[in-house]
Amino acid sequence: MTTTAEPVTRPPAGAPDLSRRALSLRRRLTNRIFLGLFVVAVFVAVVPLGLVVWSVLSRGGGVISWEFLTADIPNSFRRPGGGVGPAIIGTLLITGMAALMAIPLGVLGAIYLNEYGKQRPLARLIRMMADIMTGVPSIVMGLFIYSTWVLLFETRSGFAGALALACLMLPVIIRSTEEMLRLVPDELRQASLALGARKWRTTVTVVLPAAISGITSGILLAIARAAGETAPIVFVVGITASTNWSLFDGENTALPAQIFRNASQVFEPAQERAWGSALTLIVIVLVFTIIARIIANRFAIKER
C-alpha cells in the first residue's frame, strides 16, 4: 500500500512568507525572551499561592472533623477540642445577607451607568464614589457602621456586620459589572432594538445573558473579599460562643473573627482551631464559587 505525501503549501509567487521561519533572528529571540518572562511571572504568582494552600491544608486538615464543624466554641483558649459551628453559621448568615443587599444594588447601578447614565454628571459622580469606596480600608467601613448603626441602636448584631460587608462589596460589584457590560457588542443591542424590543427588555434578555459570566466573576470576587474581612466583624458583630440564628437579636460571630482571636493566642489548641477555621473558610468560598459558576453557565447557555 503506497501513501502519498501531502503537498507542501507554498505562498504564491510574489506573496510575502508569513511563516515563523521567515521572521528575523531578532524578532524570534525577542518572542522567546518575553515568553520566558511570562512563564516566570506565572510561576512567581503561583508559588506563593501554592505555599499558602499547602500550609492551610497541612496544618488545618488534621483538625477538620464533624465535631469541629458543629460543636460550640470553647470559652477557654487553653481548652482542647471544641469547634466553630456558631462561626460557620454566622459567616453564612452575615455574608448571605450582605450579598442579598449588595448584589441587586450593584448590578442595577452598573446597568444604569453603562446603559442609561453614560457620561451624565450623576453617572460620573457614582463612578467616582465607587472608585473611592473601593480603596476605603475595611476598618474604616466598620467604624462607619459602628458609629451610624451600633451606637444608634446600642447593640451589636449580625445585621450590622452584613451592612459593613455590603458596603465593601457594593463598589466592587458596580465597577466589575459595568466593565463586563461594556464588553457586550453594541450590535447586539441594535439588533434587539431593531426587532422592536424596548431598552429594558434588551438589557434583560440580551445584554445581561451575554455578560453573565464576567458579572458572576465580579460578584464572586466581592463575596470572597467580604467573607474574609475581620475588622468590620470585630467592631460591629461582637463575639459569642453559641449559635445565634438571628441577625437582629444579640451578638454573633464569624470565621474571620475566630481566626483572629485564636491565631493571636500562644496556646496550641487555639492555634489548631485557627488553622481549622482558615481551611473551613477557604472550602466554603470554593464550594460557593463552583456552585455559582455552574448556575451562571447554565443560565447563559439557556438564554443564548
N, C-alpha and C positions, 0 to 999 in steps of 0.2 A: 504494500500500500504506500503510495507516494504522497507526500504532503507538499503543498506549495507555500512558499514563504510569502508573507504579507508584503505588499509593495511599500517601500519607504516613502512617506509623504514628504515631498519637497515643495518649497514655495515656488510659485510661478516665476518665470524669468522677469527680472526687474523688480520683484517684490522684496521688501526687507525681511530678513530672517529674524523671527521673534522668539526663537528657542533660547533655552538657558545658556547653551554653549556659545551663543552669539554675543553674550554680554562680555564687557571688558573685564579684565582681571581685577581692576579696582572696584568695580561695582559688585562683583561676586564676593570679594573679600569683605566689603562693607556689609553686604547682606549676611554673611556668616557671622561677622562680629556682632551685629545687632541681634541676630537670632540667638547667639550665645548669651548676650546681655539679658534678653527676655527670659531665657531659661534660668539664669542665675537669679533674676528678680523674683520669679515664681518660687524658686527653691528657698530664697530668703524669707518670703512671706509664708510659705507652708511649714517650714521647720519650727518656728515659734508656736504656731497653731497646733502642730502635732505634739510638741512637748507639753503644752498646756493640757490637751486632751488626754495624753498618756498619764500625766501627773494626777489628774482628777480621777481617771479610771482606776489607776493602780492604788490610790490611797482611799478612794471613796467606794470602790467596788466591793470591798470586803465588809463594808458597813451596811450596805443595802440589804434589806430583808422586809418581809411583810410586816413584822412588828415595828421596824424602824419607820415604815411609811404610814402606819396607822396609830402608833402609840402617842400619848401626850408628851409634851416637852417636860423634862425633869426640872424641878425647881433649883437644883444644885448643879453647878458646873462640874463638880468633882464626881458626881454620881454616874457610874457607868450605865449603859442601856438607855432606855427611853427612845423617843423618836421625834419626828417632825410632822406628824399628822395634822395638827392645827395650822402649821405654817403652810403646808401644801394646800389645804382648803382655803386659807386666807389669800394665798397667791392667786389661786384660780378665781376667787370671788372678786378681789380687788382689780386684777388685770382684766378680767372679763367685763366688769362694769366700766372700767376706763376705755376699753375697746368699743363698747356699745355707745359711749358718748363721743369718742374722738373719730371713729371711722366714718359714720354718716356725715358729720360736720366737715371733716377733712375732704371727703370725696365731693360733696356738694360745693364746698368752697373752691376746689380745684376746677370743677365744671364751670362755675361762674367765671373764674379768672380766665380760662382758656377759650370758652365757647361764647361768653357774653361780655365779660368785662374788658377783655383785650388790654388796651393801653389807657383806659379811662383812669381818672385820678383815684377813684375808690379802689380799683384793681391794683394800681401801683402801690397804694398805701397798704393794702392787705399783703402784697408780696414783701414789702419792706418789713412789716411787722412779723411775718412768718420767718423771714431770714434772721431777724433779731432774736426771736424766741428760740430758734434752732440752736443758737450759740449761748443761750442762758444756762448756767450750771443748774443741775438738778436740786442742789441745796437751796438755791435762791427760790426756785419754784416751791419747794417745801416750806420755806419761810413765808412765802406769799400766801399759801393756803392756810398756814398756821395762823397768820395774823388776820385773815379775812373770814375764815370759817371756824377754826378750832376755838379761837378766843371769843368769837361771836356767840357760838352755841355752848361754849365752856365744856367741851367733851371731845376726846379723840375717838375716831371711828374709822372703819374700813372705807366708808364713802369719802371721807376727807382724803385718804390715800388715793382713791380712784380719781378724784378731782385733780390731784397733783400729777398723777401719771397721765391723765388725759391731756393736761396742758403740755406735757412733754411730747406726747405722741402727735398732737394736732399739727404743729408746723411741719413735721417730717412727712406726714401723710399728704398735706396740702401741696408741698413742693414736689414730692416724688410723683404724685398723681398728675399734677399739671405737666410735668416733663413727659410722662407717658402719653398724655392726651395730645401733646404737641407732635409726637411721632406718628400719629394717625394721619394718613394722606388726606389732603383736602378733597381729592377726587371722590372718596367715599361719601363725604358729606354732600358734595354737589350732586352726586348720582341719586342719593336718597331724597334730597330736596327736589330734584327734577322729576321724581316719580310722584310728587305730591305729599310727601311726609312732612309734618311740621318739625320745627327745630328740636323741640323737646323729645319727640319720638326718634328723630335721627340720632340724638345723643344717647338715648337709652338703648336702642336696638342696633345701632351701627358703631358708634364711636366707643362706647364702653366695652362691648364684647371684643373689639379689636385691640383694646389696650388692657384687657383684664389681667393678663399675665404680669405685665410690669406693675400695674396697680397693686396686685397681690404681693409682689416682692417688696414694694414700699411699705405696705401695711405690716407685713411680717417683720420688716426691719424695725418699724416703730414699736411693735409689740415686744420684740426681743429686747429692745433698749429699755422699755418700761418695766418688763418683768425682772430685769436685773438691777434696777435702781434701789439704792439703800437709803440715801439721805432723806428723801421725802417720807418714806415709810417710818423711819425712826422718829421724825418730827411730829407727824400728824396722826399716825395709826396707833402708836403705843406698843404695848407688849402684853401678851397673855400666854399662859401655859396650857390652856384648854381650848377646845374648838368653839368658835363663835360663828354661827351661820348667818348672823345679821350684820349687814353693812352699816346700819344706822344706830345700833344699840350696843354701846360698850367698845372697849379696845379690841384690837385684833392683832395679828402678826402675819409675817410673810417669810418666805425662804431667804431673801437677801438680808433681812434683819437678823435672822437666826445665824446665817453665815458670819455676819459681822460680829455678833455677840460671842459666838463660840470660838471663832478664829482669834479673837483678841485675848483669849484666856491661855494660860500655860498648862492647864490640866489636859492629860491625854484623852479622857472621854469627851471633853468639849471639842478638842481638835478633830477627833473622829466624826463627831456629829457635824462639824463644819464641812469636812470633805464630803460626807454623805449628802448633806444638803446641797452642796455645789453640783454634785453629779445628778441629783434629783432635778434640780432646776434646769440643767442642760438637757436632760432627757425630756422634760415637759415641753420645753421650747422646740426641740427637734420633732417630737410627735405632732404638735400642733402645726408646725411648718409643713410636714408631709401631708397632713390632712387637708390643710388649706390649699396646697399645690394641687392635690388630686381634684378637689372641688372646683378650683379655678380652671383647670384643664378641661374637665368635663363640661363646664358651663361655656367656655369659649368654643369648644368643638360643636356643642349643640346649637349655639347661636349662629355659627358660621355655616 
